[in-house]
């Protein structure tokens, strides 16, 4: 089973909100995920406009999950922020 870290759309029409999820790659985009890792609000004016549970994302990456390009960039930014605050 190929687990992927990707976005799941949950927002209303014209106001997109996405959840960062770990899901089976063969399932539909908005199907039931294995685990929800965070959120992304593209219309939010605040910085950052995403939140992610970095510990759980690292776990899924360690067991072989493949992130989408967008989720990969969120993980990279979250790692940088965690390193700067520590």
N, C-alpha and C positions, 0 to 999 in steps of 0.2 A: 504494500500500500504506500503510495507516494503522498506524503504530507506536504502541504504548501502553506506558507504564511502569505496571506493576501488580504485585500480589502473586501468588505461586505457592505453593500449600500443599505442604509436603514432610514435615511432622511426622507422628508416629504418632497413633493414636486417643487422644483426650483430652489430648494434649500437642502443640498446634499449633506449628509453626515455619513461617515463610514466607520465601521468597526474593523480593527485589525484582528484577524482570526487565524487560527491553525485549523486547517480542514483537509479532507481527502481531496486530492487534485482532480478526481473524477466526478466530484459532486458539483451541482450548479453553484454559481457565484453567490447567490443569496440563500443557499441551503443551510442546513443545521451544521454548525461548526463543532469541532472537538473541544475547542477552548477559545475564549475571547481574551485577547491580550491588551487591547487598548482602543483608542478612538482617534479619528482624524476629522476635523471640521474645517474644510477649505475656505469657507466664507468668514471664519472668525478673524477679527482684526488683531487679536492679541498674539504675541509670540511666546512660545511656540504654539502652533495650532493643532498639535497632536499630543497624545500621551500614550505611553507604552510601558508595560511591565517588562523591563529589560531582563530580569532574572528568568522569567518564564520563556521569553524569546530566545535567550541563550540556551535554555534547556532544549527547546524544539530544534534549534540549529545543531546542537550536539548529537541529537538522535537522527539527524539526516534530513530535516525539513528544508525545503528550498524556498527562499523568500522571493516575492515579486520585486521588480526594480524599485517601486515606490516604498515598499516595506523595508527593503535593504537600506534605502537612504534614511528612513526614520530610525532604524537601528543604529546606523552610523552616527547620526546626529545625537541620539540618546547616549551613546557611548562617550562621545566628546563632552557632552554636558555633565555626565557623571564623573568623568575624569577631571574636568575643570573644578567641580564642586568639592572633590575629595582632596 
